[in-house]
């Protein structure tokens, strides 16, 4: 069970997608309360729609804070490279708890409930009973669907790799990756570079030195490196923080987050942004 919960789970940093998620959750709360009228909503009379809208509004505010504001304040925590199924389940339960608390405060403010520890506990238990189980089922179902789909697609790509027939760089061609401090410039054979990854205000260049894989840390941006490598078609920015030498790809792996590129003599797997799934397939497969 622990191993299952530690599997990678997709975490979208895209503002538009997260905003749509927040809006969808809020609208669900509104329509669920307005049409099914649970928890005594049918006794409110003409105020039902307004009260349902109030609960939906509270949900929108709290969901926005938890899904948009907090991740912006703590980007190191909300990092897809470290995000797992367990993280997703715990954080969604945390959001449900906050939504329940906010809606209880609204209920007290409207005069339908008195504030008490018993009332708070009852409100939380009802919310968890209604929301927690189906949400967990949906999360796990999504995990399984994405995992099966991406594993199948990755296997198909691996079996039909054709990129090396198209991307044959010339031996001896040199490339220079320029640093902000010119004395730290790196000049190597282009075909020796395996991948480049962003690391705060620096980049890490992994390349073969003839005896093994060496890492060079350079103060520059990934965008600048992309410009330094633009004359060599084998280099592809497959992710916000990675540029990969496609000639080094020997296999494609997959998990619920998407594709991972396995490179020759490299232990680390290079992630592919989900928005680039189709393009990476075009670049690697015949």
N, C-alpha and C positions, 0 to 999 in steps of 0.2 A: 504493500500500500504506500509506504514512504517513497519507494522508488517511483511509483506511478505519479505521486503528487509532485515529485521533483522534476518531472518532464518539462521542457520548455513550453511556454504558452505565449501566443502573440500579444504584444502590447503596442498599440498604435500611438505614436507621438503626434500624429496628424491632428491639428486643431479642428478641422472641419468634421472629421469622423467622430471625434470625442464630443463635439457640440451636438451632432446628430444623435449620438447615443444618449446624451443628457436629455435632449428634447423628447426622444422616444420614450424614455423612462417616465418623464413627467406627464406626457400625454396619456400613457397607459394608466397611471395613477388616477388622473382626472376622469377618463372614460370608465374605468373600473368602478369608481365610486359613484359616478353620475348615473350609470345605467343599471348596475347590480344592486346599488344602495345597501351595502353591508354595514355592520356595526351601528345599526340604528339610524342610518342616513334617511330612511323612509319616514322617520318621525319629525324631520326638520321642516317639512312643508315646502313653501315656495323658495326657501333659501338653499335648496339642495345643490343647484348648479353653482351658486356662488361659493358655497362651502367646499364643494368638490374642486373648484378652481383654486381656492385657497390652499388646499392640500397639494394640488398639482404645482402651485407656485412655490410652496415651501420645498417640495421635492426638487424642483428645478434649481433653486438657489443652492441647496445642500449638495446635490449631484454635481453642479458646476464647480463648487469649491473642491470637492473630492476628486473629480475627474479632470479638471482643467487647472485650477489654481495651485493645489498642493503639488501635483507632478511638476509644475513649472518651478516651484520653490525648492524641490528636492529631486533634481534630475538624476543624481547618482543612484537614488533608490529606485526610481521608475525608469530603469534601463532595460530594454528588451533583451539584451545579452544575458541578464541575470534573472529575468522574469520567468516564473514557473507557474504551473497549475495551482500549487498551494498558495503562492502570492496572490493570484487572481481571486481565489475563493475567499481568502482571509480579508482582502481589501473590499470585496463586494459585500461581505457580511458587515464590515465596519461601516460602509456607506449605508446599508440598510438600518443599522443601529442609529446612525445620526439622523436619517430621514424619520425614523420612528420617534426619536426624541423631539425633533423639530415639529412634527405633526401633533405630538402631545401638547407642546407649548401652545400651538395654535388652538387646539381643542380647549385648553384651559382659558386662553384669552377670549374665546368665543362664549365661554360660560357653560360649556357642555360637560365639563369635568373639573374636579378640584385637584390641585397639585398635591401629590403625596407619593411616597416611595412605592406604596402598593399600586397606585395608579400607573406610575412609570413602569414598574415591572410587568404589569398586566398588558400595557400598551406594547412594550417591547416583545413580550411573548407572542402576542397576537400577530404582530408584524413579521416576526421571524417565522411563525407557523405558516403564514400566508405566502411569504416571499422566499425564505431561505432554501427550502427543499427544491422548488421548481427552478430557482436560479442555479443551484449547484448542478442539477440535472442538465440544464442547458449548457453550462460551462463545460462539463465533462463530455457531453455529446459533441459540442463544437471541437473540443480537443481531439476526439477520436476521428471525426470526419476529416479535419485538416491533416492529421497525422497520416491517415491511410492515403489520402489524395496526394500529399506531397511525397510520401515514400514511393508510391507507384510512379509518379512523374519523374522523380529523381532516378529511379531504376531504369526507366525508359531512356532518359538522356544518357546515362552511363553506357548503356548498351549500344547507343548510336552516336557516340562522340566522333566528330569528324573535323574538329577545329584545327588539329595539327597539320592537316593536309592544306589548309588555307593560310595558316599563320606560321610561316617559316621565316623567322628573323635571320638576318645575316650574321655570321660569326665575325667578331671584331668590331661591330658597330658600337660606338660609345655614346653614352648619354650623361649629362651633368644635371644633378638635382641641386639647385641653388639654395643656399641658406641665407638668412638675413645677415649673418656674419660671413663674408665671402671665404674666410679661411676654413670654414666648416663645409664647404661645397663637397659633394660626393660625385666623383666621376667613375663610372663602372661600365662594363659591357652591358648593353641593354638587356640581352637575353638572360643575364645572370640575376636580374631582379625578380623576386618571387611575388611579393606584394608590398604595399605601403599602407600603413594605417595611421589615423590621426590620434594624437595623444595630447590633449589640452592645446597648448600653444606650439606644440612640436609635432613632427611626424616620425614614425619609426619605419625605416627601410630595411626589409629583409632580403638579402641577396646571397648568392652562392659565391664563395671565395676560392673554389677549387677543392677545398678540403672539407667544407661543411657549410652551414648556414650562418651568416653573420648579420648582426643588427647594428644599424647606424641611426642615432637620434639626431635629427636636424631641426633647428628652429625655423619653421616655415609653415605654410598652410597646405592642406591637401589640394586646394584649388590651384595653387602655384605649381605643385608637383604635377598635377594633371596637365598644366601648360608645358612643363618641361618634357613630358612624355608624349605629347600630341602627335609627333611624327611617327610613332611606333604603334601600329594597329593592334598589337597583341595586348596592350594595356587598356583595361576597362574599369571604370568606376562603378562597381556593382552594388555599392552601398554608400550611405552618407559618410561613413568613416573608413572605407576601404577602396583601394585601387589594386586590381589583381592582374597578374600576367597570365592570360588565358592559355599560353603555351604550357604552363606548369600544371594545368588541371588534368588529373588522372581519373577522377571519379566525382560524381555528384551525389551528395547525401541529402536527406530530407527529414524535417520534423514538423511539428505543428506551426512553428513560426515561418517556415518556408524552406528554401534550399540552402545547402552549405557546400562550398567547393573544397574538395580535398586535393591538395597540391603535392607534387613530387617531393619527397623527403621533408615535408612540413607537418608537424603534429597538429598545429592549430587549423581549424576549419574556418574558411572565409565565408561570412554570411552574404546572402544576396537579398537586397531589399525586395519586398513583395511586389512593389510597383514595377520591378524590372524582371519579373519571372519570365514573361514572354520574350523579352529581348535576349536574356541569357540563353534561352533555349535556341533562338535563332543563331546566336554566335557560336554555340557549341555543337549543335547537331546538324547533320547533313541535310 
